[in-house]
Amino acid sequence: MPRLFTVRTMVFSCVLLLAFVLVYPTLHAYLEQRVEVDQLRAEVEAARERNENLEADLRRWDDPAYVTAQARERLSFVLPGEKAFRVVDPETVPDTPPADDGPATALDAGSTLPWYANVWESVEVAGETPVPGSEDAATPGDNGTPAPPAGG
């Protein structure tokens, strides 16, 4: 009857097990590094493509026609002698005219003033608007007379 496990088979099995234990961590690290290198190559290629796009955009700014078009589009610039029109979406404009509560200001919808003029006008309007509960307003319990000015 032949023996299933000979000494030679046992030694061969131990050598294979030892080889696997020694080679597996190295092989595993190698495969992980390959994946990482592939990812880094993809990132480098994406960065190169983005760099090429940015350089092309930079070269476009050397063209005076492109600069003019960007100024018109982004900043709403108009050349001398031209008329500027602002098109308002008819779906957002109310059909009824606004109530006449007082003088129209740049804060009203559809103002064509620049943003800094709108900001300044809002500061002026805010300075003229009375604030309830301030020193200038009447306080309850004093028969409706305004409070005297402070410091005087």
Secondary structure as GFF3:
##gff-version 3
##sequence-region A 1 152
A	DSSP	alpha_helix	7	60	.	.	.	ID=ss1
A	DSSP	alpha_helix	64	75	.	.	.	ID=ss2
A	DSSP	alpha_helix	115	128	.	.	.	ID=ss3
###
